[in-house]
Amino acid sequence: MLSSSCLADNPWQKFPFTGFVAMLSAIFTLMVDSMATSMYTSKNNVIAAAGGEVVARDQEMAVLSGMGLGGCILQAEYKTVKKAAMVFFFSIMTPFGIALGIALSKTYKENSPSSLITVGLLNASSAGLLIYMALVDLLAADFMGPKLQGSIKLQIKSYLAVLLGAGGMSLMAKWA
């Protein structure tokens, strides 16, 4: 959308904004993830063990990143008021977004420059977030683990599977 012919040549056709915004989004996500992990580590007295592994006192808290947001809110050790506020905002965001979308649908023009720029920047930001999640949270955990690190053949097969998967997703994106 950021390279649409409906947008002015300068600057939209002269600079690859989509890749730039996706890169910034991935870096911003890394920054937030890193800082949140650092704050969690220092707040909950997590100590570094030999080999770079992290050992936490409370094992329940260590598995919160693999659960849904609602479960995280309920299992987090926050005070009741903070939990209630988080649940309220978590519950109200989707209906609010739907109502906002319905209200804006009357004035939305799909090919207007402001719509193309807004949707393009949001899509590029989402792409950066998904790239970060795929590389750091999903693939790195598997590829840097002891099972794959111990077998070159398994690494090669896994990389081929990742490349085939990425190719398949790219092929599907052609029709999306």
C-alpha positions in Angstrom: 0.0 0.0 0.0 2.9 2.4 0.6 4.0 1.9 -3.0 0.6 2.6 -4.4 0.4 4.8 -7.5 -2.3 6.8 -5.6 0.5 8.2 -3.4 2.8 11.1 -4.4 6.1 10.1 -5.9 8.0 12.0 -3.2 8.7 10.4 -0.7 6.6 7.3 -1.1 8.0 6.0 -4.4 11.6 7.0 -3.6 12.1 5.3 -0.3 11.2 1.7 0.8 9.1 2.7 3.8 7.5 -0.8 4.2 10.8 -2.5 4.9 12.0 0.4 7.0 8.9 0.4 9.2 9.0 -3.4 9.5 12.7 -3.2 10.6 11.9 -0.4 13.1 9.0 -2.4 14.4 11.2 -5.5 14.9 13.9 -3.4 16.7 11.3 -1.7 18.9 9.8 -5.2 19.8 13.3 -6.4 20.7 13.8 -3.3 22.8 10.5 -3.8 24.7 11.1 -7.5 25.1 14.7 -7.0 26.4 13.7 -4.3 28.8 10.7 -6.2 30.2 12.9 -9.3 30.7 15.5 -7.2 32.4 13.0 -5.6 34.7 11.4 -9.0 35.5 14.8 -10.5 36.2 15.8 -7.7 38.6 12.4 -7.5 40.3 11.9 -11.2 40.9 15.5 -12.0 42.0 16.2 -14.3 39.0 19.8 -15.4 39.0 22.0 -16.4 36.1 23.2 -20.0 36.2 26.2 -21.6 34.5 25.8 -21.7 30.7 23.6 -18.7 30.5 20.4 -20.4 31.6 18.1 -18.5 33.8 16.7 -20.0 37.0 13.7 -18.4 38.7 12.5 -18.9 42.2 8.9 -19.1 41.1 8.7 -21.6 38.2 5.1 -20.7 37.5 6.0 -17.2 36.5 8.6 -18.5 34.1 6.0 -20.1 31.8 3.7 -17.1 31.6 5.1 -16.0 28.1 3.6 -19.2 26.6 0.0 -18.5 27.8 -2.7 -16.2 26.6 -2.9 -12.6 27.8 -6.0 -13.2 29.9 -4.3 -16.1 31.7 -1.2 -14.0 32.2 -3.3 -11.2 33.8 -5.0 -13.6 36.2 -1.8 -15.5 37.1 0.4 -12.4 37.5 1.2 -11.4 41.1 -0.5 -8.0 40.8 -2.7 -6.4 43.4 -6.5 -6.8 42.9 -7.0 -3.2 41.6 -4.3 -3.6 39.0 -5.7 -7.0 37.9 -9.2 -5.6 37.6 -8.0 -2.6 35.5 -6.1 -5.0 33.2 -9.1 -7.3 32.8 -11.4 -4.3 32.1 -9.2 -2.9 29.4 -8.5 -6.4 27.9 -12.3 -7.0 27.8 -13.3 -3.6 26.3 -10.7 -3.3 23.5 -12.3 -5.6 21.0 -15.8 -4.1 21.3 -14.4 -0.6 21.2 -12.4 -1.4 18.1 -15.5 -2.8 16.4 -17.5 0.3 17.3 -14.8 2.6 16.1 -14.5 0.6 12.8 -18.2 0.9 12.2 -18.2 4.6 12.9 -15.3 5.3 10.6 -16.6 3.1 7.8 -18.8 5.9 6.6 -15.9 8.2 6.0 -13.2 5.7 5.0 -12.0 5.9 1.4 -9.9 2.9 0.5 -7.7 4.6 -2.1 -7.2 7.9 -0.4 -3.6 8.8 0.4 -4.2 9.1 4.1 -5.9 5.6 4.2 -3.1 4.0 2.1 -0.4 5.5 4.3 -2.1 4.6 7.6 -2.9 1.0 6.6 0.5 0.6 5.0 2.4 1.8 8.1 0.3 -0.4 10.4 0.7 -3.4 8.1 4.5 -2.8 8.0 4.6 -2.5 11.8 2.7 -5.8 12.1 5.1 -7.4 9.7 8.1 -6.3 11.8 6.5 -7.7 15.0 5.7 -11.0 13.3 9.2 -11.3 11.9 10.6 -10.7 15.4 8.3 -13.2 16.9 9.1 -15.8 14.3 12.9 -15.4 14.5 13.4 -14.7 18.2 10.6 -16.4 20.1 9.8 -19.3 17.8 12.8 -20.3 15.8 15.7 -19.3 18.1 14.4 -21.4 21.0 14.4 -24.5 18.7 17.5 -23.9 16.7 19.7 -22.9 19.6 18.5 -25.8 21.8 20.6 -28.8 22.6 18.7 -31.2 20.4 19.4 -29.3 17.1 22.8 -28.1 18.2 23.9 -31.7 18.6 23.0 -32.7 15.1 24.1 -31.0 11.8 21.7 -33.3 9.8 18.8 -32.3 11.9 19.7 -28.6 11.6 19.9 -28.9 7.8 16.5 -30.7 7.7 15.0 -28.1 10.0 16.3 -25.2 7.9 14.9 -26.8 4.8 11.6 -27.1 6.5 11.7 -23.4 7.6 12.6 -22.3 4.0 9.8 -24.5 2.6 7.3 -23.0 5.1 8.4 -19.4 4.3 8.1 -20.2 0.6 4.6 -21.6 1.1 3.6 -18.6 3.2 5.0 -16.2 0.5 3.0 -18.1 -2.2 -0.2 -17.8 -0.1 0.5 -14.1 0.4 0.2 -13.7 -3.4 -3.5 -14.4 -3.1 -4.2 -12.7 0.2 
